[in-house]
């Protein structure tokens, strides 16, 4: 049974940093591309970044967010710096079975975590 468990969310002030973690189990982690998505109230789920054969982040967070992974720990991280109120959302990690795929569409991912809330106040 595949499980993805996010952690590290919280309430912070604008300009602060957070590091989200996503621990995976029940899959061969090194075979999977890992994505981060977020969803704000009333909005669609949007791509934030991915780690697999390549690593990339969305233009809206470029220069502030970075993604890394530790295959030995079956964990992917999202380091978020210089947070803005518009970054407020539930953040989800997702796994896609094809490591070298670079998909930015939520429907292309096979497994999802339960999400972690990030709230950035002014």
N, C-alpha and C positions, 0 to 999 in steps of 0.2 A: 504494500500500500504506500503510495507516494504521499509524502507530506512536505509542505513548505511552510515554515513558521517565521514570520517577520517579527522583528523587535527593534526597539530604539526610538520609536516615535515619542512625541510629547508636545508640550506647549513651550514655545520659545519666543524671544523677541526678535524683531527684524535685525538682521546683521549677525545673528548667532549661527552656530553650526550644530548639526546633528549627524550621527552616523547610523544608518539603518543596516540591520543584518537580516539575512534570510538563510536559515538553516534547512537544508534539504535531507530527506531520508527516503529510503525505499526506491532509489534509482541510482544508476551509475552516473554520478554527478559530472564527471569529466566528459561524458558523451552528450551533455545537454548544453544548449545555449540558455542563458538566464537573462531575463528581462525585468526591468522595473517599469511600472506604470503607476499612474495616479488618477484619482477621480475626485473632483470637487463637487459639492452639492449642486445638482441641476445641470451638470456638465457630463459629457461623455468621458469614458476612460481614455487617457492619453498616454502615449509613449514617453518615457523619461530617458531610458538608456538600456543598453544590452552588453552582455559579455559572453563571447564565444570565440569563434575563429577571429573575430574582430571585436573591438570595443568602441562604442559610440554613445553619445548622449544627444538629446534633442537640442535644437538651437536655443530654445527658451531657457535652458539651464547650462549651456556651454560656458565654460570658464568658472562656473560655481560648483557644479556637481561632478563627481568622478565615480566610476564604477571599478571595483576590483573583485577578485574571487580567490579563494583559497581552496584548491581541490582536495587538499589533505583534510580539511575540516568540513568539506561539503557545504561551504558557505559563500554567499555573494554579498558584497557590501555596496552601499550607496552613501558616499560621503557628500554631505550637503553643506556648503559654506555660503556665507552672505545671504542668508535666507530672507525672503521677501514675503509680505502678506499673501501675495498671489500664489505662493507655493503651498498654501494651506490646502490639504486634501488627505484622503486616505491613500496610502502608498501600498502597492501590491507587488510582490515578486511573482514571477511566472517562469516555467520551464518548458522548453521546446526540445524534442528528442534529438534534433539535428544540430550538433555543436557548431558547424560551420555556416549555419543559416544566419542571416542577419535580418530578422523580421521585426518590423516596427508596428505590426497590427496585432491587436489583442487576440483576435480570432485565430491567429496562427500558433498560439501557445497551447500546450497540452494540459498543464497543471498550474494551479494557482494557490497562493496563500490566502489567509483570511484577511490580510490587510492590517496596517498600523496607521493610526491617526497622527498627522503632523499639523500643528496649528501654529501659525506665526502671527504674532500681534505687533501692532505698530509701536 
